[in-house]
Amino acid sequence: MPEKPARNVRKDVVRNREVLVAAARAELSEHGLALSLEQVARRAGVGIATLYRHFPKRAELVDAVLVEAVEQHAELSEAALRESDPWTGFATFLERTAELESTNRGLNDLLSVQLEGMPACRAVKLRHYRDIRTIIARAQEDGSLRADLRAEDLVFITWGNAGILEASALADEPGIWRRHLAFMLDGLRARAATPAPLPPMSPAEMQRVMERLGRKRTGRA
């Protein structure tokens, strides 16, 4: 049997990568970081060996697929910093984040964990975290946001939102999460603040917890 011309081989390689990324995007959106690589290959219509030729490690596939969604999330923080009213910027950022997470379970998972081998997503998240700290500081300096909130506390909000969003998707009104977000935002206002019973996690401890969660979510705990 004659060999395929090099140009056709390159087209096949490009096509296979494209269908794998599209299939993984759908699987991540539906199943989060617990996605099955075998199901990704089946959905793409290729063999598992083809998947591993393009993405030898699970993290490489997730990185290639989710970096676009992470960029979208980073754009939300940039928009919040452009908002003239600091509280509106803070509140809108949390609302838009929940909207984005509600459509993509993979992003929902990724925002609350730390995974190795994902340089593209990690670079965006590092830049993004700096913006989040500024969003918080602006609203605190304005006197609208409780003074003891830290960026690490927002990770807990993300963890809580994950369960709320999952339950909301099964409800008669999938947007019911907005009701609970409104309650939470009222509780974060400076005028509603009462002393927190414990100090926040340190950045180092939060990093360790997110790494452990990442291993657990991907079956490597």
Backbone as CSV, one residue per row, in Angstrom:
resi,resn,N_x,N_y,N_z,CA_x,CA_y,CA_z,C_x,C_y,C_z
1,MET,0.858,-1.196,0.000,0.000,0.000,0.000,0.887,1.236,0.000
2,PRO,0.638,2.170,-0.913,1.467,3.365,-0.977,1.296,4.212,0.276
3,GLU,2.406,4.844,0.695,2.356,5.695,1.875,1.633,6.997,1.565
4,LYS,1.011,7.578,2.570,0.356,8.866,2.397,1.402,9.945,2.159
5,PRO,1.115,10.895,1.287,2.015,12.032,1.127,2.183,12.757,2.459
6,ALA,3.358,13.370,2.661,3.653,14.054,3.925,2.603,15.102,4.256
7,ARG,2.111,15.803,3.230,1.119,16.849,3.466,-0.155,16.262,4.067
8,ASN,-0.578,15.093,3.548,-1.786,14.456,4.074,-1.582,13.972,5.508
9,VAL,-0.357,13.497,5.793,-0.050,13.053,7.150,-0.158,14.226,8.115
10,ARG,0.395,15.378,7.710,0.326,16.563,8.571,-1.117,16.982,8.798
11,LYS,-1.937,16.891,7.743,-3.352,17.239,7.894,-4.035,16.311,8.892
12,ASP,-3.690,15.019,8.819,-4.278,14.054,9.749,-3.876,14.371,11.189
13,VAL,-2.614,14.740,11.366,-2.118,15.065,12.706,-2.861,16.269,13.269
14,VAL,-2.985,17.304,12.448,-3.688,18.516,12.885,-5.148,18.206,13.190
15,ARG,-5.776,17.435,12.289,-7.184,17.104,12.490,-7.373,16.298,13.773
16,ASN,-6.514,15.310,14.000,-6.653,14.483,15.197,-6.516,15.318,16.466
17,ARG,-5.576,16.245,16.456,-5.412,17.100,17.635,-6.666,17.954,17.847
18,GLU,-7.197,18.488,16.764,-8.385,19.341,16.873,-9.585,18.573,17.417
19,VAL,-9.804,17.346,16.921,-10.969,16.589,17.390,-10.767,16.127,18.833
20,LEU,-9.516,15.862,19.211,-9.241,15.480,20.596,-9.498,16.643,21.549
21,VAL,-9.052,17.823,21.168,-9.271,19.001,22.011,-10.767,19.296,22.132
22,ALA,-11.489,19.187,21.015,-12.935,19.435,21.044,-13.645,18.412,21.930
23,ALA,-13.253,17.155,21.814,-13.873,16.106,22.632,-13.544,16.297,24.109
24,ALA,-12.292,16.642,24.395,-11.889,16.860,25.789,-12.595,18.074,26.375
25,ARG,-12.792,19.096,25.563,-13.504,20.285,26.052,-14.933,19.912,26.478
26,ALA,-15.592,19.100,25.675,-16.952,18.675,26.009,-16.962,17.797,27.263
27,GLU,-16.002,16.870,27.352,-15.943,15.976,28.512,-15.623,16.743,29.792
28,LEU,-14.690,17.695,29.702,-14.344,18.497,30.875,-15.523,19.342,31.326
29,SER,-16.241,19.887,30.368,-17.396,20.719,30.703,-18.463,19.911,31.429
30,GLU,-18.610,18.638,31.036,-19.648,17.788,31.617,-19.199,17.090,32.901
31,HIS,-17.929,16.642,32.930,-17.474,15.772,34.014,-16.355,16.356,34.865
32,GLY,-15.829,17.502,34.492,-14.750,18.101,35.262,-13.446,17.343,35.121
33,LEU,-12.565,17.519,36.101,-11.228,16.934,36.026,-11.234,15.415,36.145
34,ALA,-12.365,14.831,36.499,-12.465,13.373,36.588,-12.781,12.741,35.237
35,LEU,-12.624,13.485,34.166,-12.947,12.964,32.836,-12.153,11.699,32.528
36,SER,-12.737,10.843,31.692,-12.090,9.606,31.257,-11.371,9.852,29.937
37,LEU,-10.067,9.560,29.897,-9.320,9.739,28.654,-9.816,8.778,27.581
38,GLU,-10.223,7.586,27.992,-10.769,6.629,27.027,-12.039,7.182,26.379
39,GLN,-12.882,7.838,27.192,-14.103,8.428,26.652,-13.780,9.605,25.736
40,VAL,-12.748,10.356,26.052,-12.320,11.450,25.167,-11.949,10.891,23.804
41,ALA,-11.162,9.807,23.801,-10.744,9.200,22.536,-11.949,8.683,21.755
42,ARG,-12.875,8.020,22.455,-14.074,7.516,21.772,-14.886,8.662,21.197
43,ARG,-15.042,9.706,21.960,-15.826,10.855,21.502,-15.170,11.519,20.297
44,ALA,-13.849,11.497,20.260,-13.116,12.096,19.139,-13.071,11.173,17.928
45,GLY,-13.394,9.902,18.131,-13.352,8.948,17.025,-11.958,8.486,16.679
46,VAL,-11.058,8.486,17.683,-9.687,8.026,17.458,-9.344,6.995,18.527
47,GLY,-8.229,6.317,18.340,-7.782,5.346,19.320,-7.079,6.022,20.490
48,ILE,-7.011,5.314,21.615,-6.362,5.878,22.799,-4.880,6.128,22.538
49,ALA,-4.273,5.316,21.667,-2.857,5.525,21.342,-2.658,6.868,20.648
50,THR,-3.612,7.240,19.812,-3.529,8.544,19.141,-3.601,9.670,20.163
51,LEU,-4.476,9.521,21.143,-4.571,10.544,22.190,-3.229,10.702,22.898
52,TYR,-2.611,9.580,23.276,-1.350,9.658,24.017,-0.195,10.160,23.157
53,ARG,-0.279,9.977,21.849,0.765,10.547,20.987,0.702,12.070,21.022
54,HIS,-0.491,12.611,21.068,-0.645,14.068,21.107,-0.479,14.624,22.518
55,PHE,-0.982,13.881,23.495,-0.964,14.352,24.884,-0.502,13.203,25.783
56,PRO,0.816,13.038,25.944,1.341,11.922,26.738,0.847,11.912,28.183
57,LYS,0.513,13.079,28.721,0.038,13.164,30.097,-1.327,13.848,30.140
58,ARG,-2.150,13.406,31.083,-3.486,13.983,31.259,-3.408,15.502,31.428
59,ALA,-2.440,15.958,32.229,-2.331,17.393,32.507,-2.086,18.200,31.241
60,GLU,-1.358,17.633,30.287,-1.090,18.348,29.040,-2.383,18.574,28.256
61,LEU,-3.249,17.588,28.261,-4.533,17.717,27.571,-5.411,18.754,28.269
62,VAL,-5.498,18.663,29.583,-6.320,19.610,30.345,-5.796,21.029,30.166
63,ASP,-4.481,21.179,30.173,-3.866,22.497,29.997,-4.238,23.096,28.645
64,ALA,-4.152,22.276,27.597,-4.457,22.754,26.247,-5.924,23.140,26.100
65,VAL,-6.789,22.422,26.805,-8.231,22.648,26.657,-8.719,23.813,27.519
66,LEU,-8.252,23.884,28.768,-8.825,24.842,29.707,-8.156,26.208,29.712
67,VAL,-7.012,26.352,29.045,-6.333,27.653,29.096,-7.224,28.762,28.546
68,GLU,-8.043,28.458,27.548,-8.942,29.474,26.992,-9.969,29.924,28.034
69,ALA,-10.528,28.970,28.778,-11.505,29.310,29.816,-10.845,30.073,30.958
70,VAL,-9.609,29.709,31.295,-8.884,30.428,32.348,-8.606,31.862,31.911
71,GLU,-8.298,32.033,30.634,-8.107,33.385,30.090,-9.405,34.186,30.199
72,GLN,-10.528,33.543,29.906,-11.819,34.229,30.025,-12.057,34.678,31.464
73,HIS,-11.681,33.818,32.406,-11.848,34.176,33.814,-10.944,35.345,34.183
74,ALA,-9.725,35.338,33.660,-8.803,36.445,33.926,-9.343,37.757,33.369
75,GLU,-10.022,37.674,32.235,-10.612,38.885,31.648,-11.691,39.473,32.560
76,LEU,-12.357,38.609,33.328,-13.371,39.102,34.266,-12.734,39.959,35.354
77,SER,-11.561,39.536,35.834,-10.891,40.330,36.871,-10.386,41.647,36.304
78,GLU,-9.928,41.633,35.058,-9.486,42.872,34.420,-10.659,43.838,34.262
79,ALA,-11.826,43.303,33.903,-13.024,44.143,33.780,-13.426,44.715,35.136
80,ALA,-13.274,43.920,36.192,-13.622,44.392,37.534,-12.742,45.565,37.948
81,LEU,-11.484,45.532,37.552,-10.568,46.620,37.902,-10.885,47.896,37.131
82,ARG,-11.558,47.749,36.002,-11.946,48.936,35.229,-13.234,49.567,35.746
83,GLU,-13.947,48.838,36.594,-15.203,49.349,37.147,-14.902,50.501,38.110
84,SER,-15.587,51.614,37.944,-15.300,52.793,38.770,-15.682,52.585,40.234
85,ASP,-16.744,51.844,40.492,-17.166,51.585,41.866,-16.538,50.283,42.354
86,PRO,-15.683,50.314,43.384,-14.969,49.110,43.825,-15.884,47.960,44.238
87,TRP,-16.985,48.263,44.969,-17.878,47.175,45.378,-18.544,46.535,44.172
88,THR,-18.993,47.350,43.234,-19.613,46.806,42.025,-18.622,45.925,41.280
89,GLY,-17.366,46.350,41.208,-16.346,45.532,40.559,-16.177,44.194,41.249
90,PHE,-16.112,44.206,42.580,-15.951,42.977,43.361,-17.156,42.055,43.187
91,ALA,-18.354,42.594,43.382,-19.569,41.775,43.316,-19.806,41.233,41.913
92,THR,-19.576,42.068,40.912,-19.780,41.622,39.532,-18.778,40.549,39.157
93,PHE,-17.553,40.671,39.661,-16.546,39.645,39.392,-17.003,38.293,39.927
94,LEU,-17.517,38.246,41.146,-17.983,36.973,41.712,-19.181,36.429,40.940
95,GLU,-20.076,37.311,40.543,-21.257,36.862,39.794,-20.862,36.314,38.427
96,ARG,-20.006,37.029,37.705,-19.584,36.580,36.378,-18.751,35.300,36.469
97,THR,-17.980,35.180,37.552,-17.218,33.949,37.760,-18.161,32.764,37.911
98,ALA,-19.192,32.920,38.724,-20.161,31.836,38.914,-20.877,31.506,37.610
99,GLU,-21.191,32.519,36.823,-21.825,32.278,35.519,-20.924,31.419,34.640
100,LEU,-19.637,31.760,34.616,-18.691,31.017,33.785,-18.534,29.589,34.294
101,GLU,-18.429,29.438,35.610,-18.281,28.106,36.194,-19.518,27.246,35.951
102,SER,-20.690,27.875,35.921,-21.929,27.108,35.756,-22.016,26.446,34.386
103,THR,-21.250,26.927,33.424,-21.277,26.361,32.074,-20.093,25.443,31.798
104,ASN,-19.159,25.346,32.762,-17.937,24.585,32.509,-17.454,23.969,33.815
105,ARG,-17.797,22.701,34.016,-17.409,22.042,35.261,-15.893,21.887,35.367
106,GLY,-15.226,21.766,34.229,-13.771,21.659,34.247,-13.133,22.905,34.822
107,LEU,-13.619,24.069,34.404,-13.105,25.322,34.957,-13.463,25.424,36.432
108,ASN,-14.664,25.034,36.772,-15.103,25.048,38.169,-14.129,24.252,39.033
109,ASP,-13.749,23.068,38.562,-12.783,22.240,39.289,-11.417,22.907,39.342
110,LEU,-10.967,23.410,38.204,-9.599,23.912,38.101,-9.363,25.134,38.979
111,LEU,-10.359,25.986,39.133,-10.179,27.203,39.922,-9.981,26.904,41.404
112,SER,-10.334,25.704,41.833,-10.240,25.380,43.256,-9.131,24.384,43.574
113,VAL,-8.304,24.047,42.587,-7.207,23.105,42.818,-5.936,23.634,42.161
114,GLN,-4.832,22.948,42.468,-3.558,23.242,41.817,-3.021,21.938,41.244
115,LEU,-2.745,21.925,39.945,-2.260,20.720,39.282,-0.878,20.954,38.702
116,GLU,-0.052,19.919,38.756,1.270,19.990,38.147,1.158,19.765,36.643
117,GLY,2.151,20.249,35.903,2.215,19.985,34.472,1.236,20.773,33.638
118,MET,0.835,21.956,34.130,-0.100,22.798,33.375,0.455,24.223,33.300
119,PRO,1.555,24.419,32.586,2.223,25.732,32.580,1.386,26.856,31.996
120,ALA,0.590,26.569,30.968,-0.197,27.631,30.335,-1.254,28.164,31.299
121,CYS,-2.006,27.258,31.903,-3.039,27.679,32.857,-2.420,28.324,34.096
122,ARG,-1.307,27.779,34.549,-0.668,28.312,35.759,-0.215,29.756,35.553
123,ALA,0.349,30.052,34.394,0.827,31.410,34.121,-0.323,32.409,34.159
124,VAL,-1.452,32.020,33.580,-2.618,32.913,33.581,-3.156,33.077,34.999
125,LYS,-3.218,31.977,35.756,-3.755,32.041,37.114,-2.901,32.921,38.022
126,LEU,-1.583,32.879,37.864,-0.704,33.709,38.688,-0.969,35.191,38.434
127,ARG,-1.108,35.546,37.172,-1.423,36.935,36.822,-2.802,37.314,37.359
128,HIS,-3.698,36.387,37.254,-5.088,36.589,37.668,-5.188,36.805,39.176
129,TYR,-4.422,36.035,39.968,-4.470,36.167,41.419,-4.010,37.550,41.865
130,ARG,-3.049,38.115,41.167,-2.608,39.475,41.504,-3.759,40.465,41.314
131,ASP,-4.510,40.282,40.239,-5.670,41.151,40.000,-6.730,40.974,41.087
132,ILE,-6.945,39.735,41.512,-7.955,39.471,42.541,-7.599,40.180,43.843
133,ARG,-6.323,40.150,44.199,-5.897,40.844,45.419,-6.174,42.346,45.312
134,THR,-5.975,42.883,44.119,-6.237,44.311,43.917,-7.731,44.608,43.982
135,ILE,-8.552,43.720,43.415,-10.013,43.884,43.479,-10.467,43.952,44.935
136,ILE,-9.946,43.053,45.760,-10.298,43.020,47.178,-9.818,44.286,47.878
137,ALA,-8.569,44.662,47.631,-7.996,45.836,48.300,-8.779,47.108,47.971
138,ARG,-9.192,47.254,46.713,-9.950,48.452,46.314,-11.261,48.558,47.093
139,ALA,-11.972,47.434,47.181,-13.265,47.452,47.868,-13.093,47.644,49.376
140,GLN,-11.984,47.161,49.923,-11.729,47.373,51.348,-11.343,48.825,51.628
141,GLU,-10.518,49.387,50.777,-10.132,50.790,50.943,-11.336,51.712,50.791
142,ASP,-12.285,51.287,49.972,-13.516,52.049,49.763,-14.447,51.963,50.971
143,GLY,-14.210,50.982,51.828,-15.040,50.800,53.011,-16.285,49.968,52.783
144,SER,-16.410,49.372,51.603,-17.616,48.592,51.296,-17.455,47.103,51.592
145,LEU,-16.238,46.592,51.550,-15.966,45.161,51.766,-15.333,44.972,53.140
146,ARG,-15.747,43.914,53.835,-15.202,43.669,55.168,-13.677,43.624,55.112
147,ALA,-13.040,44.189,56.116,-11.602,44.442,56.077,-10.756,43.190,56.250
148,ASP,-11.331,42.111,56.783,-10.521,40.928,57.073,-10.554,39.878,55.963
149,LEU,-11.260,40.147,54.864,-11.312,39.172,53.769,-9.966,39.126,53.057
150,ARG,-9.522,37.926,52.715,-8.276,37.738,51.984,-8.557,36.949,50.706
151,ALA,-7.618,37.024,49.780,-7.785,36.295,48.517,-7.963,34.803,48.775
152,GLU,-7.277,34.282,49.797,-7.407,32.861,50.119,-8.844,32.510,50.508
153,ASP,-9.561,33.468,51.100,-10.957,33.213,51.468,-11.837,33.020,50.237
154,LEU,-11.465,33.656,49.128,-12.262,33.494,47.909,-12.171,32.070,47.372
155,VAL,-11.075,31.373,47.679,-10.979,29.972,47.261,-12.054,29.155,47.973
156,PHE,-12.305,29.456,49.244,-13.377,28.768,49.971,-14.732,29.055,49.333
157,ILE,-14.910,30.276,48.863,-16.155,30.611,48.173,-16.284,29.777,46.902
158,THR,-15.167,29.599,46.190,-15.172,28.763,44.986,-15.528,27.323,45.330
159,TRP,-14.959,26.799,46.422,-15.295,25.439,46.841,-16.786,25.329,47.156
160,GLY,-17.318,26.317,47.858,-18.743,26.293,48.174,-19.614,26.409,46.936
161,ASN,-19.197,27.290,46.020,-19.969,27.476,44.791,-20.041,26.201,43.962
162,ALA,-18.980,25.399,44.016,-18.949,24.174,43.210,-20.149,23.292,43.530
163,GLY,-20.413,23.094,44.821,-21.559,22.275,45.210,-22.886,22.936,44.892
164,ILE,-22.953,24.256,45.099,-24.192,24.983,44.814,-24.512,24.938,43.325
165,LEU,-23.496,25.134,42.489,-23.712,25.119,41.041,-24.123,23.732,40.559
166,GLU,-23.511,22.697,41.141,-23.863,21.325,40.749,-25.317,21.029,41.101
167,ALA,-25.744,21.446,42.296,-27.128,21.214,42.704,-28.094,22.064,41.877
168,SER,-27.704,23.303,41.580,-28.577,24.197,40.813,-28.866,23.648,39.424
169,ALA,-27.870,22.975,38.833,-28.050,22.420,37.491,-29.142,21.360,37.458
170,LEU,-29.458,20.779,38.618,-30.490,19.741,38.699,-31.843,20.303,39.119
171,ALA,-31.884,21.590,39.443,-33.112,22.207,39.939,-34.020,22.648,38.792
172,ASP,-35.289,22.923,39.122,-36.224,23.433,38.113,-35.747,24.772,37.563
173,GLU,-35.106,25.569,38.423,-34.545,26.854,38.011,-33.023,26.768,38.144
174,PRO,-32.310,26.469,37.046,-30.855,26.283,37.125,-30.099,27.511,37.628
175,GLY,-30.733,28.682,37.547,-30.071,29.892,38.015,-30.305,30.193,39.485
176,ILE,-30.817,29.203,40.241,-31.120,29.426,41.652,-29.872,29.795,42.448
177,TRP,-28.690,29.457,41.913,-27.446,29.809,42.602,-27.327,31.317,42.810
178,ARG,-27.980,32.099,41.962,-27.901,33.563,42.094,-28.509,34.034,43.423
179,ARG,-29.530,33.349,43.872,-30.147,33.699,45.162,-29.125,33.558,46.289
180,HIS,-28.409,32.441,46.282,-27.438,32.187,47.347,-26.231,33.112,47.232
181,LEU,-25.860,33.460,46.013,-24.769,34.413,45.828,-25.154,35.780,46.399
182,ALA,-26.403,36.182,46.210,-26.866,37.461,46.761,-26.772,37.466,48.285
183,PHE,-27.163,36.345,48.915,-27.042,36.244,50.373,-25.578,36.372,50.796
184,MET,-24.703,35.665,50.081,-23.289,35.662,50.438,-22.678,37.054,50.294
185,LEU,-23.016,37.741,49.202,-22.460,39.075,48.982,-22.890,40.036,50.085
186,ASP,-24.140,39.943,50.512,-24.586,40.793,51.620,-23.762,40.519,52.875
187,GLY,-23.391,39.271,53.079,-22.597,38.913,54.249,-21.154,39.380,54.173
188,LEU,-20.694,39.728,52.983,-19.317,40.200,52.817,-19.202,41.717,52.910
189,ARG,-20.322,42.399,53.000,-20.268,43.861,53.120,-19.705,44.257,54.487
190,ALA,-18.978,45.354,54.495,-18.342,45.810,55.734,-19.366,46.061,56.828
191,ARG,-20.527,46.578,56.466,-21.534,46.920,57.477,-22.132,45.690,58.155
192,ALA,-21.972,44.509,57.513,-22.522,43.278,58.090,-21.465,42.464,58.828
193,ALA,-20.229,42.963,58.872,-19.113,42.161,59.383,-19.188,41.949,60.891
194,THR,-18.901,40.728,61.299,-18.654,40.394,62.701,-17.286,39.725,62.745
195,PRO,-16.614,39.708,63.892,-15.263,39.145,63.945,-15.225,37.692,63.471
196,ALA,-14.269,37.376,62.605,-14.109,36.000,62.120,-13.567,35.128,63.246
197,PRO,-14.046,33.890,63.375,-13.606,33.037,64.484,-12.178,32.535,64.342
198,LEU,-11.647,32.530,63.107,-10.297,32.025,62.861,-9.599,32.922,61.851
199,PRO,-8.268,32.947,61.875,-7.539,33.697,60.852,-7.602,32.958,59.520
200,PRO,-7.305,33.641,58.413,-7.332,32.959,57.110,-6.175,31.986,56.968
201,MET,-6.298,31.060,56.039,-5.162,30.211,55.690,-4.040,31.076,55.135
202,SER,-2.814,30.667,55.382,-1.682,31.343,54.749,-1.641,30.941,53.278
203,PRO,-1.018,31.749,52.422,-0.891,31.359,51.012,-0.224,29.994,50.841
204,ALA,0.787,29.701,51.680,1.492,28.419,51.560,0.574,27.248,51.908
205,GLU,-0.214,27.402,52.975,-1.135,26.326,53.347,-2.209,26.149,52.287
206,MET,-2.730,27.255,51.758,-3.738,27.165,50.706,-3.187,26.435,49.493
207,GLN,-1.929,26.714,49.156,-1.289,26.036,48.028,-1.239,24.533,48.267
208,ARG,-0.858,24.130,49.480,-0.774,22.700,49.798,-2.147,22.038,49.701
209,VAL,-3.157,22.701,50.227,-4.508,22.135,50.189,-4.990,21.996,48.749
210,MET,-4.741,23.010,47.930,-5.179,22.964,46.535,-4.444,21.872,45.764
211,GLU,-3.172,21.658,46.081,-2.421,20.576,45.431,-2.994,19.214,45.821
212,ARG,-3.327,19.048,47.101,-3.913,17.782,47.557,-5.274,17.543,46.912
213,LEU,-6.066,18.594,46.822,-7.361,18.463,46.155,-7.191,18.105,44.686
214,GLY,-6.175,18.696,44.053,-5.911,18.388,42.650,-5.592,16.921,42.448
215,ARG,-4.757,16.374,43.339,-4.432,14.942,43.237,-5.668,14.086,43.484
216,LYS,-6.503,14.510,44.423,-7.719,13.745,44.733,-8.699,13.782,43.570
217,ARG,-8.881,14.955,42.971,-9.845,15.098,41.872,-9.423,14.304,40.640
218,THR,-8.121,14.138,40.456,-7.635,13.427,39.272,-7.264,11.978,39.577
219,GLY,-7.629,11.504,40.778,-7.390,10.106,41.121,-5.960,9.781,41.457
220,ARG,-5.177,10.792,41.874,-3.774,10.549,42.208,-3.504,10.837,43.679
221,ALA,-4.538,10.815,44.496,-4.374,11.111,45.926,-3.595,10.005,46.627
